[in-house]
Amino acid sequence: MVGRTGAPARATVIGTGLIGGSILLRLRAVGLDVAGWDPEPATRAEARHQGVDAPETLEAAVAGRDVVFLCGPLPTLPETLLRVAELTGPACVLTDVGSTKAELAAFAVQHRLADRFVPGHPMAGADTAGIKAATPTLLGSAAWVLCPTPGVAMSAFRWLAGLLADVFAARVVPMSPEEHDAVVALSSHLPHLLAGALAGAVQRSALRDAVLALAAGSFRDGTRVAGHPPERTANMLLSNRERVLGGLAGIRAFVDEVAAALRDGDAATLTARHRESRAARVALTGRTFVTRQRRFAVDADDAAEVAHLLALGASGGHLTGCRVAHDVVTYAEALPEIGSGQS
């Protein structure tokens, strides 16, 4: 992968837990010059044990890099962004993997970093944590949100989208920070909350041990993310508080309908509600896509380009590649086929 200056790309990952460590290991696996840094000495030592360059200082880790991935805990990202921006040149692309985007994107604008900071969020994870749990395949083919911004920042967005598609086979989903946060409230944050609620209810139950003895696929699947580190889950929910609470109100309304039907012995309503639920599940697993290419002049007004990208993401589509040549940017796109995923 070529860097923005034309030389081979050089990358750094700050915060080498499960996600950061997996990014680090994948970048190394494809032959990129990559370094990792973590505030914990033991984590840096483990990275070295796995054969990755892990300097002792942040300054050494980010020097001369084309891109820096910020992968620390959500509350640390604003300060880390400022510090890394001070230590890197204006051509260095900065991105993050935080599970909310609006607050950090606004912070970057406030501190005049929006020209090279591209908010990002790979939609992948596991019920384990730390660099020892990281693998170079964890993020393979994952949906990876990137937030495009009109202006100088589009150069950074295009380059980063191409890198993610090439290195991770990522399905790059363009979204505004605000739309991202609204979507992940339902697709990620509320599933964590509900998994925790079910597992927590079982933990409090006098029948806990008997329940765990009989727990099969439905319980294991439904509570998998309850195994995430509690501090990380709390940070995630708090950072998107209003949207999560709004989504929770919708879930309560749906549950109330089901509970009322159950009390009334109303089999028809119970069946109808579960038919609704099944439709979403079938749509998740049964979607097919059509592909196309779309081109824009690099030196043109990029408002139309950004509007197109945001519409693509809002429609459930994604990018599978991005190339800039001869002052033209070419996006390889995948769009949901009309009618696919319907029950």
C-alpha positions, 0 to 999 in steps of 0.5 A: 500500500502506497502512502500519501507521499508515494512511498510505502505506507507507514502506520501506527496504532495507539492503544493495542487492545483487542481492536487496536491489536487486531489492526496492528497484527493485520497491518504487519501481516500484509507487510506494512511498516507498522508500530504500536504504542500503548500506555501500559508497559506490559501491553507494549512488551506483549506486542514486542513478544508478538514481533511488532515494533512497540517503542517506549514513547509515543513520540517515537511511535508516531514519527514519520507516519502516514496514518495513526489509528487511535484505539484507546478507551472512548474518554481518552480519545480527545486528548490523544487526538490532540497529542498525536496531532502535535507530534505528526505532520499535516500529511498524516491521516488520523482516524479512530475506532470509537463506537460513537462519532459525533462528539469526537468529530465536533472536537476535531472541528473545534481544534481545526483538525478536521482536514486530516481526522477521519472519524471511523468505527469498525463493526467487529469485536469479541467477548474477550479483550486485550492484545492476547485476544487480538488476531489479524483476521478479526476485522476481515470483511467487517463493515467499517464506518468512515465519516466524509467531510467536504473540503480538504479532508476528502483527500484523507477520506479517499486514501483511508477508504482505499487502505481499509478496502485493500488491507482489511477487505473492509466494507467501508460505510460512509456516514455522517457522525450523527447518523452513525450514532443513531444507527449504532444505538440500535445495531450495537449499543442496545444489544449490549444493554439487552444482553447485559439485562438478560445475563444480569437477571439470570445472575440475580435469579435463585435458579442461576446454576440450573439456568446455566446448566441448560443454557443452549444456543439462544441464551449463549447468542443472546448474552455473548456481548455481556462478556465484554469488559464492563467499563468499556460497555459503560463508556459506550452507553454513556457516550451515546446516552440520548440515542440509546434511551430513545431506542430503549423507549421503542424496545419497551413499546414493542415488549409492552405489546408482546406482554399484553398479548401474552397476558390476554392469550392473544396468539394472533398478536404474538405471532404478528409481533414475532413475524416482524422480528423474524423479518429483520433477522431474515433481512440481515442474513439474506441480503444480496448486493449489486455492484457499480462504479462511480467517479468524481473529479478530484478538483471539483466541488466535492459537496456532491461527492459527499452527498452521494457517499452519505446516501450510499451509506444510508441506503445500506450500501458500502464501498469495496474500493477507492482509487485516485488517478488522473485527478479522478476518484473512482469508488467501487460500490455495493448496493442492496438489491431491491427485494433481497432479504425479504421473508 
